[in-house]
Amino acid sequence: MKTVLQNLPDCFQTSNHYYFVVLDLEGRFVFCNPFFQKKFQHLSSSINGFSFFMERHSPDASIVRKKFEDFLNRKSEVKIIEQRLADEKGGYFWIRWEMNLMAREDIQADVIQCIGIDITESKKNEYEIQRMADRYDAERKLAERSIATSEHFYRNLIANSLDGMLILNEEGIIRFVSPSVENILGFTCEDLLDKNGFTYIHPDDYALSFESFNRELIEQPVIKSIVVRLLNKNGSWTWCMLRGHNLINNPFVKGIVIYFYDDTLRKQAREILKESESRFRNLIADLQIGVMLLNNQKEITLCNKAGLQILGYNDEASLVGKTTSDLDWDIIDENNLPLPATLRPSFMAFHTRKSIKDVVMGVKKQNHHSRSWVLVNAVPIKDDAGEIIHVITSFSDITERRILENKLRADELNKQKLLTQATIDGQEKERKEIGKELHDNVGQQLTTAKLFLEIARGTAQDNSLEMINMAIKGVSDAINEVRSISRSLVPPTLGDLGLVDSVKELCHSLKRTQAFQIRFYHNGFEEINLPANQALMFYRIIQEQVNNIIKHAEARAVILKLGTENGMTILEVVDNGKGFDPEKYVKGLGLINMTNRAELFNGKLEIITGVDKGCRIRVSIPLVQNEMLLN
């Protein structure tokens, strides 16, 4: 073997381009040049004795072995074998081997000389070209199938369409007829080809059709669709909806395409609808209540005469085509608050899909400063599918009734105020009488009894003196208590000193007798314009609330405030006591009396409290009063 290697050209042994190996007849490596050894060093540290077929490193080992054995059987031929091998990166590379069987007498053995070259790049190109060819072939077949399917689809679509299609040239001659035309008019394609299309149009519709066709020719159509009568093969006329499309400049069409379908049912439905609307208009024309019809776009389509009068309009045209949101009606609810569009009867009928009944609204009349009060009902009208097609809104003028109701309500309120005032006056009179009786009668009797006791004490013996002193002290305490009760029933300072000084004296007496602090703030309060009956009302409310605080609040501090704010006289009584849950609290007689006293002067009383959060009483009374209140 050494002799063989010595006879090899140097170029093979030193080449960096060609792989050169020598194999024995079993396919084992006998020799390889350094270039091959370097390439395959990841497979084995020594290539000698290693199998050329490399079963573990070549997915094509069995194919290569078969070709190798075939080469040995033919001996005289040069064999070309392509081999795929794994590289160190996990991929593959290709080598093309040229094999020659060499019989060497000097070594008395046959060997196989193999010269190889790396063809990886060319193989990749071949694969890429083949992949692209396969992909192109698949896409071509898919496109051919798609075209065939599409052609079949459109042929069947046109043939079975509910719409007819004609193509007319510029003179109106029919050049194409779709098979579906026969389903609509009964004419076959052969019946209509090369005929003038206008001969099949009803004489009364000829002018409209001719004008529309000519406008389509110059591509300036006024409307794209028209409804005309077309001749049927049986001699009758069929209402059809026609639409034109100018494709004269299209090289594949070269004509005006006319699409049409049988519109008889819709035409009949429209006639029935017109007749129904006419009957509906006649029905509501003379009604004394307003009736308004809205379509499914919430647009007004009609309003009867009574409705126009109630809303202050002269003609129906001012409303038709508009929504209720478009109109400046300044709608308010029965509490005189703005009524949002979403809470108006017609809107709610559309969105709830239910009837809305007996909604009271105030509507500003058109071109008037006055307001009409109306009682509104809204009823949705649905089609067979349950979709709303109309909402009928009816409304009656209740302005006069509203005025009477307000008058009755005001009379009732005044009556209630008079009754409350009479009750309070009675209470005050009774307080005065009781206070006077306590002061003039009971008080005098107690004073006389005290005087007799004091005279008796001067002559009393030691064993009875202590008893007389105790009696004098008890009578003195009773006299003070009677005076205190008398002052609370008829405060002597309220008429003489005024509200502020009376409240100050009340606070002074409470500081001496109660365990809590009390403060009175009245900065900015102008008592000069406060009527006497209002001053008494504020004083009684302060008395009542302070009494409640003493009984129930367990407060350590009380604040009284009198002032004016935004045209109101404001009284606040605040404590830091234990408070209460306003939702569970049942109004007692004291709170009811305070509320009635405030309402008597068109005021209100608010309670702000919570458990362990103290209590705030706020009374608000308007400053400006009428003559009756001032008197």
PECORDA-V929616 format. One record per backbone hydrogen bond with DSSP energy under -1.0 kcal/mol. CO is the residue of the C=O (numbers start at 1). NH is the residue of the N-H. If there is no record, write none. Layout:
co=[CO:CO]
nh=[NH:NH]
This chain:
co=[1:2:3:5:9:10:19:20:21:22:22:23:24:27:28:29:31:33:34:35:36:40:40:47:50:54:54:57:58:60:61:62:63:64:65:66:67:68:69:70:71:74:79:81:83:85:87:91:93:94:95:96:97:98:99:100:102:104:109:111:112:113:114:115:116:117:119:120:121:122:123:124:125:126:127:128:129:130:131:132:133:134:135:136:137:138:139:140:141:142:143:144:145:146:147:148:149:150:151:152:153:154:155:156:164:165:166:167:167:168:169:172:173:174:176:178:179:181:182:185:188:189:192:195:196:197:198:200:202:205:206:207:208:209:210:211:212:213:214:215:226:228:229:230:232:236:238:239:240:241:242:243:245:247:247:250:250:255:256:257:258:259:260:261:263:264:265:266:267:268:269:270:271:272:273:274:275:276:277:278:279:280:281:284:290:291:292:293:293:294:295:299:300:302:304:305:306:307:308:308:311:316:316:319:322:323:327:329:331:332:333:337:340:341:344:345:346:347:348:349:356:359:361:362:363:365:370:372:373:374:375:376:377:378:379:381:381:383:387:390:391:392:393:394:395:396:398:399:400:401:402:403:404:405:406:407:408:409:410:411:412:413:414:415:416:417:418:419:420:421:422:423:424:425:426:427:428:429:430:431:432:433:434:435:436:437:437:438:441:442:443:444:445:446:447:448:449:450:451:452:453:461:461:464:465:466:467:468:469:470:471:472:473:474:475:476:477:478:479:480:481:482:483:484:485:486:493:493:498:499:500:501:502:503:504:505:506:507:508:509:510:517:519:521:522:527:531:532:533:534:535:536:537:538:539:540:541:542:543:544:545:546:547:548:553:556:557:558:559:560:561:563:567:568:569:570:571:572:573:574:575:577:578:588:589:590:591:592:593:594:595:596:598:598:599:604:606:608:610:614:615:616:617:618:619:620:621:626:627]
nh=[5:6:7:8:13:14:116:33:114:30:31:112:27:52:24:49:22:37:38:39:40:43:44:50:29:57:58:86:61:64:65:66:67:68:69:70:71:72:73:74:75:76:99:97:95:93:90:87:85:119:83:117:81:115:79:113:111:109:104:102:23:100:21:98:19:96:123:124:125:126:127:128:129:130:131:132:133:134:135:136:137:138:139:140:141:142:143:144:145:146:147:148:149:150:151:152:153:154:155:156:157:158:159:160:260:178:258:175:176:256:172:197:169:194:167:181:182:185:186:233:192:193:195:174:199:200:201:231:205:209:210:211:212:213:214:215:216:217:218:220:242:240:202:238:235:232:230:263:228:261:226:259:257:250:254:253:254:247:168:245:166:243:164:241:267:268:269:270:271:272:273:274:275:276:277:278:279:280:281:282:283:284:285:287:395:304:393:301:302:391:298:295:321:293:308:309:310:311:312:313:366:319:320:322:300:326:329:364:339:362:336:333:343:344:348:349:350:351:352:353:378:376:374:332:372:368:365:363:398:361:396:359:394:356:392:389:390:386:383:381:294:379:292:377:290:375:402:403:404:405:406:407:408:409:410:411:412:413:414:415:416:417:418:419:420:421:422:423:424:425:426:427:428:429:430:431:432:433:434:435:436:437:438:439:440:441:442:443:445:446:447:448:449:450:451:452:453:454:455:456:457:464:465:468:469:470:471:472:473:474:475:476:477:478:479:480:481:482:483:484:485:486:487:488:489:490:497:498:502:503:504:505:506:507:508:509:510:511:512:513:514:558:560:562:525:530:535:536:537:538:539:540:541:542:543:544:545:546:547:548:549:550:551:552:578:517:576:519:574:521:572:570:623:565:621:563:619:561:617:559:615:614:612:592:593:594:595:596:597:598:599:600:601:603:602:620:618:616:613:610:575:608:573:606:571:604:569:630:631]
